[in-house]
Structures are given as C-alpha cells and as structure tokens.
Amino acid sequence: MGLSNVLVSHRPVVHHLLTFFDEHFDGGHAREVDPEWLKRYWTLWEKRKTVRAAAERIGESARRLKASPGADQSPPRRLKGFSFAFTGGIPEMPRVAFLYPLVERYDGHVVKNPMAIPNADCLVHGQFVGDRKTTRKLRAARRAGIPIVSADEFLAIIKREKRLRKGG
C-alpha cells in the first residue's frame, strides 16, 4: 500500500479541514469506542460480509441462468448497428460519461429509457446494485427474449469491435 503526504498551506482550507476533523472525531458524529461497542461492530461487520458474499453468489448464479427454450439468446457480436441497454454497474465505467459515448462512437445505439428495453438488442448486466429498476430491466429483457450479457461479455464485444475497426 502506498502512502502519500499533502501540504495544505492555504489558511481557509486548513481551517475547513480542522473543523471537519473536529466535527467527526469530537462532534455529533463521534462515538466512544469501548470493547463492548467494538465487539458489536465486528459482529455486524461479519454479518454484512456474509450477506454481501451471498448476494454476490446469487448474482453470479442469476447471470449463468439459461433462457427458457425458444427465446432468442444470441447476443450481438458487435456494437455497430445494435442497441444496448444497461443495468447494474460496471466499476470505473460510468454510463453517461463513458459507456454511452463508447457505444455511440462505434455506431451502436443506447436504449436509455427502461420502458424501451424490448427495443434493445442486448441488455448489459453489471454488478447487482439491488434496486427495483435493475430487477425490472432484467425481467423486461427476459420477457422479450433479449440476450443478457455480463460486463465481461460486453467488454469482449468492445474489444472485438476495436479489432474490426483496426482491420484485424
């Protein structure tokens, strides 16, 4: 793990940082940490870790589920000419600032309206975030027989598109 130092010499900034620090360590947000509090904290932390691991396993299982017979589940092999909808999150790839412009740069289309999921050629399912919108998008895509791909599968489509653009 790397370490870093920062010199802050501008008085208003120093004052703001000190006030912020005091409020969080001595003010209304502060709590006394005694052995009993620490024990309760670690118990809750372990429960949270267990629940998160279970949610990740369930999410992985859901991504591996096969579609019902008869559903067209062939995802596009390119961005060009295809429409993509997104649900869940892809770390370090914000939708509006990165993913949407990327799809459009490679002559693809982005379906942004959750109600228009049936018009998409593919739904890209990133990390499960547990909100109702994610669940609705997944259900709509499954009902419409739209292929659902993981973030990794979508990144493979991007790589393929880049190779095709370069002529290789």
N, C-alpha and C positions, 0 to 999 in steps of 0.2 A: 504494500500500500504506500502510495506516495504522500509526501507531506508538502505543505505549501505555507508560506508566510505572506501576509499582505500588510503593507504600511499604509495606514489611513491617517492623514495629517490635516485634513480639512475639518475645522472645528465643528461646524454644524453636523457633519456626517458622524464624527466621533461622538458628539452629544446624543444624536439619534440612536446610534448603536448602543451606547451605555444605557440609555433609557429603556430600549428594547430588552437588553440583557437583564436589567434590574427588574422589569415587569415580569419577565418569565421565570426568573430564579428567586425573586423575593416578593413578587406581587401576587395578584389574584390567581395566576395560573400555577403558582408554586404549591407543592405538596411536600409534607415531611415524609422522608423515606426512612422507614424503620424496618427491621427484619420481617415483621408481620405483613406490611404493605408490599415489600419485595417478594415475599412468598406468594401472595395473592396475584401479584403482577405476573410472575413466572408461570403460575397455573393458567391464567388467562392466555398468556402468550403461547403456551404449549397447545391449548385447545384451539387457538386461532391457527396455529401451524398445521394441526391435524385437519381442521376443516378446509383450509386452503389446499392442502395436498389432495384431499378427497375431491374437491371441486375440480382440480386440475385433471385428476384421473377420469372423472366423469366427462369433462370436456374432451379429453382425448378419445374416450370411448365413443362419444357422440360424433366426433369427426370421422371415425372409422366405420360408422354405420353405413351399410349399403342401402341403396334406394329400393323402393318397392319395385317388383317386377313390372316391366313395361315403361318405366319412367326413363326419359332420355337423360342419361347422366354423362355424356361426353363433354367435358369442359373444353372451351376454346384452347387452341394451341398457340394462339397469337393474341395480341392486343388489337391490332389493326382490324377495323371493321366489326368489332364485337363490343357489346355493352356489359359493363361490370358494375355490380352493386357491392357495397362493403358493410360488414357488421363486425362488432368486436373491435379490438385494437391491435395494431401492429406496432411494436415498440420502435421508437425513434423514427416513425414514418407517419407524421400527421396527415390526415386525409386531405384537408383543404390546401395545405401548404406544399404537400409533396405528392401524395398518391394520385389525386385527381389530375393535376397538371401532367404527371408522368403518363397516365393512361391517354390523355388527350394529345400529348406530344407524339405518341406512337399511333395516332389516328384511331384510337379507341373512343368509346363513349362511356360516360359515368352516369349511372342511374342514382340520383341523389334522393329522390322522393321515396320514402318507404312504401307508399301505396303503389308505386310503379315497379316493384320488384318483379312481377310477372313479365315485364318488358325486358328484363335483363337476360343476357346470355349466360351469366355466371354470377354467383354470389361468393365473394371472398370473405371467409370467416376467420377473423383474427382471434386474439385471446379473448376468452369469455369474460365479459365485464358484468354479467348478472343483471342487466337491465331489461325491462319489458320490450323495448324496441328491438334489441338483439333477438329475443325469442320470437317476436312477431315476424321479423325478416326471415328467420330460418324456417318458420312454419309456412310462410307465403312461398318461399322458394321451393320447399318440398312439395307443397300442393301443386305448384305449377310445373313440377318436373325439371326445375332449373338446377344445373350442376352446382354443387357447393365445393369450393376448394379451400384448402388451408392457406395460411400466409406463405408457407414454404412453397406450396404448389404455385401460388401466384408469382412468387419471386422467380421460380423456374420459367414461367411464361415470359416474364420480363427479360430474363437472360436470353431466351430463345429469340425473342423479338429483336434484341440488340444484335445478336449474331446475324440474323437475317438481314438487318439493316446494313451491317458492315459487309455483307456479301459472302459470309462464311457460315 
